[in-house]
Amino acid sequence: MSARVYTVTLNPALDQTVTLERLTPGVVNLAQSASSNAGGKGVNVASCLADWGAPVSACGLLGRNNGEAFEQLFQAKGIADRMLRLPGDTRINIKLAELAGGDTTDINLPGIAADAAELDRVSADLEAALRPGDIVALCGSLPPGLPADGYARLLRSLRPLGARLLLDSSGEALRLALNGAAPPHCVKPNRQELEQWAGRSLPDSAALLACARELLQAGVERVVVSLGAEGALFVENGQALLATLPAQRPLSTVGAGDALLAGLAAGWRDALPLTAAARLAVAFAAAKLARVGPHLPPAEQVRALAAQAQLHQLD
């Protein structure tokens, strides 16, 4: 039986993306289009994996009052819905996407409140479902009410089960997870998130590589640092490379990092070596740039982008 991917989104959001030529603060701006998508990092990862054809389940916490967009997405893409429903509304995040420069301004609202008992329910559901070799992607921020060591708790519970654990978070939740007794197998910070963990500036590839190797020494098996238009740094024991693609003209950068994580999960599921996994991950991210919302183009377009990826070996 092939491995299944489980994404965990504890703080999902309805992403409202407004596209405009250029954002000028303090004046009336005329939008060109607007769209609303079920979102949150793990939901985005699940959506991209479903487009790729991977079997995927969406787990986590969801507000009961406005879950229709999520339910429609899961049904349309064949994503197994394992989200725990909470009383209240899932939060709304506003994305202002500028066509002129490709920049996106995020306005993220606080999430629905949860508590440690609900985190335990998510953990118990995963523990009952997981099989050795399955992949779990723990994604995003923690909602109000959950303890800052929420991801560290999940890692301690899930690591003995033989699943492969990927983590994409930030701030105190990331620090406690990485410094805990059960680190993830793979972590995907961006430069700023890695600097926050390290407590120092990481201005160049040598500094990033040195910091990534500190994480390897702490028990993480693969460190992937997303660098936006500069590509992504991939580090394992004995290997370090920078993967880049030719410049893309983005329609929306929202969710590109989530697509990168989905590509990592897809590569891990297919047991790809680091070089092929890096090509696929940056291709997922680049392919998503041409879409508004958490969607990939057909697989042949993603594979074509993967073939164009340039890999630069680092010392």
C-alpha positions, 0 to 999 in steps of 0.5 A, a space after each residue: 500500500 502506498 504512503 498517504 499524506 496527512 496535513 495538519 492545519 490548526 489555524 485555517 483561514 478563508 483567504 480573500 485575495 484581491 488583485 490590483 495593479 498597484 497598492 497605494 496606502 492611504 487612498 482608494 485603490 481600484 481592484 481588478 478581481 477578487 476571489 475567496 479560497 479555503 486556506 491555511 498552510 496545511 489546507 493549501 498543501 493538501 490541495 496541491 497534493 490532490 492536484 498532483 494525484 497523491 492520496 491526502 487527508 486534511 486534519 486539524 481544527 475548523 470553525 463549524 459556522 463557515 466551513 462550506 468552502 473547505 468542504 467543497 474544496 475537499 469534496 471537489 479534489 477527493 481530499 479526505 476530511 478529518 477536520 475537527 469542527 469547533 463552535 464559531 467561525 474560521 478566521 478570514 485572511 486578506 491578501 492584496 496581490 499587486 500585478 505590477 511588482 508581484 508583491 502580496 500584502 497579507 492581513 491575517 486575522 486571529 484564529 478561532 480559540 481552541 484548547 489543549 483538549 482539542 489538540 489531544 483529539 487531533 493527535 488521537 485521530 492521527 495516531 489511530 490512522 497513521 501507518 509506518 511510512 505515511 507522511 504528516 505535514 504540520 503546518 502554520 501558526 497555532 490558534 489562540 488558546 493552544 499551548 506554544 508547544 503544540 507542535 512539540 506535543 504532536 511530534 512527541 506523540 507521532 514520531 514513535 509511529 513510524 510516519 515521516 514528519 514535516 514541519 512548517 511553522 514559525 516563532 515560538 511554536 517552531 522554536 519549541 518544536 525544533 528544540 524538543 525531544 522529538 524533532 521533525 524529520 524535515 523542517 521548511 523555514 524561510 530565511 526570516 523564520 530560520 533567523 528567528 530560531 537562530 537568534 542571528 542574521 543569516 545574510 548569505 548562503 554560507 550562514 544559512 548552510 551553517 545554521 541548517 547544519 546546526 539543525 541536522 546536529 539536533 536531529 532533523 534529517 532534512 532542512 529546506 530553506 525557502 528563499 522566494 525568487 532566489 530558490 530554496 536551499 536543501 540540506 541533508 547529511 553529506 549534501 547541500 544544494 541550492 535549487 533555482 528556476 528561471 524567473 517566473 511572472 507570478 499571478 499570485 505569490 500566496 501559497 508558494 511556500 505551501 506548494 514547495 512543502 507539498 512538493 517535498 511531501 510528494 518527493 518523499 512519498 515517491 522516495 526521490 533522492 535529494 536532487 530529484 526531490 529539490 527539482 520537484 519541490 521548486 517546480 511545485 512552487 513555481 507552478 503555483 505562481 500562475 494560479 490564484 488559490 492553492 492549485 497546481 496546473 496539470 502534472 506535465 507542466 510541473 514536470 517540465 518546470 522540474 526539468 528546468 531547475 538548476 542545482 548548485 552544489 554547496 560546500 
